[in-house]
Amino acid sequence: MIISLIGYCFVFSGLFLFVDVLNINQSLAFMIIYGLSYMLLYFLQLKVLFQTQHTKGKLIKFLLSIFVFYVLANLLFNIGVYLNLNYLIATVLTIGLLFPIRFMVSKFIIFKA
């Protein structure tokens, strides 16, 4: 839970910085921030959450799943923006829909003991 909280604080603060402070397009900002958060997620889940060792197989499964979730997240976010939702609300909805599924995939497929 703490790992997710840290990751989502990173996502929201990064989005705020990119969109509201630096005036970067919200879709581009979401793609950048979400991509960076996924790169950090592997190492945090591997070492802290699931306390397991790195293997090539785990990394490959993680990269494949993250590619799918990255595409889905960007699709859901942009649908929300298209529907005139505030970018932060679109982010909350995207996270709310994908987080439980992504966690289960990580726990039972990628980092299973």
N, C-alpha and C positions, 0 to 999 in steps of 0.2 A: 504494500500500500504506500509506503513512504517513497519507494522508487517511482511509483506512478505519480505521486504528488509532486516530487521534484521535477520529473519530466514534464508534467503539464504546466507547472509554474514556469519552466523554461519556455514552453510553447507559447503561453499567453503573454509573458513578458517580452519574448522575442517578436511576437506579432505586433504588440503595442509599439515597440521600438521601431520596427520596420514600417508599419502602416501609418501610425499617428505622428511619429517623430521624424522619420526619414522620408515619408511620403512615397514608399514603394508600393506598387500595385498589390492589393490584398491577396490575389491568387498567387502571384509570384512569391510574396512573402510567406504564404502558407507552405508552398512547395519547398522553399529553402529551410524554413524552421523545422518543418516536419521531417525532412530528410536528415537534418543534423540530429534531431532528437532520436531518430531510429538508429543512427550510428552509435550513439552513446548507450542506447538501450541494450544492445547485445552484451556489452561488457558488464553492465550493471546486473542484468538478469543472470548472466553466466556466473559471476563471482559472488554477488551479494544475495540475490533472491533464491536461486536454485543451487548455489554452492557446488558447482560442478567444474569439470575440466574442459578446456577448449579442445575440440576435435574438428577436423576438416568437415566431417559429416554434419555436425551441429551448425557450423558456420554456413554451410551450403543450404541446409534446411531453413535457417534463419533468414538468409538472403532471399530465398525464394518466397517465403511467407511475407517478408517485409515488402517485397516488390508488389505482391498482391494487395496487401493492406495499404501501401503507399498510393497505389492507383485508386483503390476504393475510397480512401480518405480524401484524395484530391477531387474525385468525382462527387462525393457527398458534399464536401465543402462548397464546390462551385455550383452545385444545385441549390444549396442554401442561399448563396450570394445571388444567383439568378432569380430566386424567389424574393429578393429584396430583404433578406434577413441581414442584420448586422453581422459583420465578419466574426465577431466574438461569439455570437449566438450560434452561427453556423459551425464554428469550431466546437462548441460545447455539444451540439447535437451529433457531430461527427465522432467525437471522442466517446460520447455516451453509447452510440451504436456499435462502434468497433472495438472498444477496449475489452469488454468481456470475452468476445470471440478471440481476439488476439492473445489474451492471457491464457485461455484454454488451449489454444494451439501451441503456445510456448511451453506450457506445463506438461501437456500430454503427448506432444509430438516432437518438439525441438529439443527440450532439455530433460526429457523423461529419464528417470534414474535407471 
